[in-house]
């Protein structure tokens, strides 16, 4: 029996989470536990900035190819928030990183 789009998405995300090493990196544990100094966090922000700048483009590419209307809306909302910060009432996410890293 074929999976629905939602079931496929959920199974794919479960597989990604199970194999992800990014979230298991010691740096993330230090951040989660509040053990990274402000200076360390600022250095992280500088190095992670390029990912933050490019992330909306990756989400936009997914959006343009997504056949599921509801998921496409969620992706569009994510791009809008990343690029403007208006859904959260703040700034574009790259601007937030630059402000913090300064």
N, C-alpha and C positions, 0 to 999 in steps of 0.2 A: 504494500500500500504506500502511495506517495505521501510525503510529508506536506503539511500546509506551509505557507511562507513563514508563519510565526514559529511553528515547530522546528523548521529548518534553521531559522535564526537563533532560536534558543539552544539547539543542539550545537550549532557552530560556536556560539559564545561560550558554552560550557567547555568545549574542546580548547578554545583559545585560552580561557582562564586556567585550565588544567596544565597547559604547557607554557604558560607565560613565565618568563624569568624576570621581566622588567619589574613587576611588583614585589618580587622576592629579593631584590637587591638590597644590601645592607644600608645604602643611603636612604631608601624609602622607609626602612624600619626606624632609622634615626629621626627622620622627619616626623613620622607617625608618633614616635615616643617623645617628641619634643627635646631630643638630645643633640640637635644640630644647632650650632650658634647662629646668630643673625648674620654674621659675616659669611659663614658657610652656606647659609641659605641664599645670600646675595650672589655668591659665586656660582651656586647651582642655577639660579635664575639667569645669569649671564650665559651659561653654557647651554641651558635648555631653551633659550629664547628662540633659536631658529626653528625648533620643533613647534613652538607655540605660534610662530608666524606662518608656518606652512600647513599646520593642522587644518584650518578651514578649507584650504584647497583640496585636501584629501577627502574631507567630508563632502565637499561640493561635488567631487567626482563620483562618490558613492551615490549621492542624491540624484545625479543626472542619469544613473543607470538602474535605480531602484524601481522595480515594478509595483511595489506595494504602496498605495497612496498614504496610508497612515504612517508608515515608516518614513516615507519621503517627507512628510510634514515635520516629523521629529528631526530629521536631518537638516531641513531648511531652518528650523528654529535654532538648532545648534550652531549652524553657520552664522545666522543673524546675531546670536549672542556673542559668539567668538569675535566677530568683526566689529560689533558696536557696543556691547555691554549693556544695551538698553533694556533687556529683559530682567536683568538683575539690578538695574539702576546704577551701574558703575561705568566703567570705560571698556574699550576694546581690550581683549586679553593681552595682546602684545604691549599695549600702553601700560597696563597694570604691572607687567614684568619689568618694563623699563623703569617705572616709578620706584619699584621695590629695589631693583639692582643699583640704583643711583646712590 
